[in-house]
């Protein structure tokens, strides 16, 4: 008799993080963003107008402090990252999951984006195929 177990989103995420899929996707996104001239120009303009970056003493803050302050500034100004259900209200489940992912990965991602450096992908870059996680029961 085969026992069935429930595979949670956390299990899938853990598997994707462990096999390098998340890192590969992040690198691909970063490289595509770096190649986008319009996005570069918009980002430069936003940086020049940023209250956080133009505050005296900003150059003495850590990358993490700047990243957190910039994210807060952007979230307040643009209302990025909001997911809405069909009834027009914020979907609290998806928001809480998104925050958990940010908490898990924000320091590494902030350092990688801020420094512009990254390690080579652990998995070959093939955007047409997304590996399926292997889960044993």
MOUR-V188143 format. One record per pair of residues at least 4 apart in sequence whose C-alpha atoms are under 8 Angstrom apart, sorted by the first residue. I is the first residue (numbers start at 1). GAP is how many residues later the second one is. Records with the same first field share a line. If there is no record, write none. Layout:
BEGIN
I=GAP / GAP
END
This chain:
BEGIN
3=134
4=133
5=132
7=4 / 5
8=4
9=4
10=4
11=4
12=4 / 121
13=4
14=4
15=4 / 118 / 119
16=4 / 5 / 6 / 117
17=4 / 5 / 6
19=103
20=4 / 101 / 102 / 103
21=4 / 101 / 102 / 110
22=4
23=4 / 98 / 99
24=4 / 97 / 98 / 99 / 101
25=4
26=4
27=4 / 91 / 94
28=4 / 97
29=4
30=4 / 83
31=4
32=4
33=6 / 7
34=6
36=4
37=4
38=4
39=4
40=4
41=4
42=4
43=4
44=4
45=4
46=4
47=6
48=5 / 6
49=5
50=4 / 20
51=4
52=6 / 14 / 17 / 18 / 21
53=5 / 6 / 13
54=4
57=4
58=8
61=4 / 5
62=4
63=4 / 47 / 48 / 51
64=4 / 43 / 46 / 47
65=4
66=4
67=4 / 43
68=4
69=4
70=4
71=4
72=4
73=4
74=4 / 5 / 6
75=4 / 5 / 6
82=8 / 13
83=7 / 8 / 11 / 12
84=4 / 5 / 6 / 7
85=4 / 5 / 6
90=5
91=4
92=4
93=4
94=4
95=4
96=4
97=4
98=4
99=4
100=4
101=4 / 5
102=4
103=4
105=4
106=4
107=4
108=4
109=4
110=4
111=4
112=4 / 5 / 6
113=4
121=4
126=4
END
